[in-house]
Amino acid sequence: MRFVHIVVNTSTAGLAGSTVPMPATLQKGLVKLMSHDLLIQETKYQTAMQMFRTWLEQGIITQADYAKAEQLMREKYHPLLGTLFFDIALT
């Protein structure tokens, strides 16, 4: 099984010109190696959801349509990172 390294931009350049790296803070148990296949699934989920968010913002779909699409995409792609934001309204 192939694994990929996920690199997080730790630069804080926007904060008073500082470039001191800062560690990311995640809930216990969420830090895992992500296989290449899981990364592809996550990317597909994020791409689909960006399309649905755009449609929602443009009035092409309703909030109910967006919620249904989000549920279907979670069932289809089983995202790891995307579920971190599930309970937060991003739009």
ABEGO torsion letter per residue (X at the ends): XBBBBBBBBABAAABGGBABBBBBBBBBGABBBBBAAAAAAAAAAAAAAAAAAAAAAAGABBAAAAAAAAAAAAAAAGBAAAAAAAABBAX
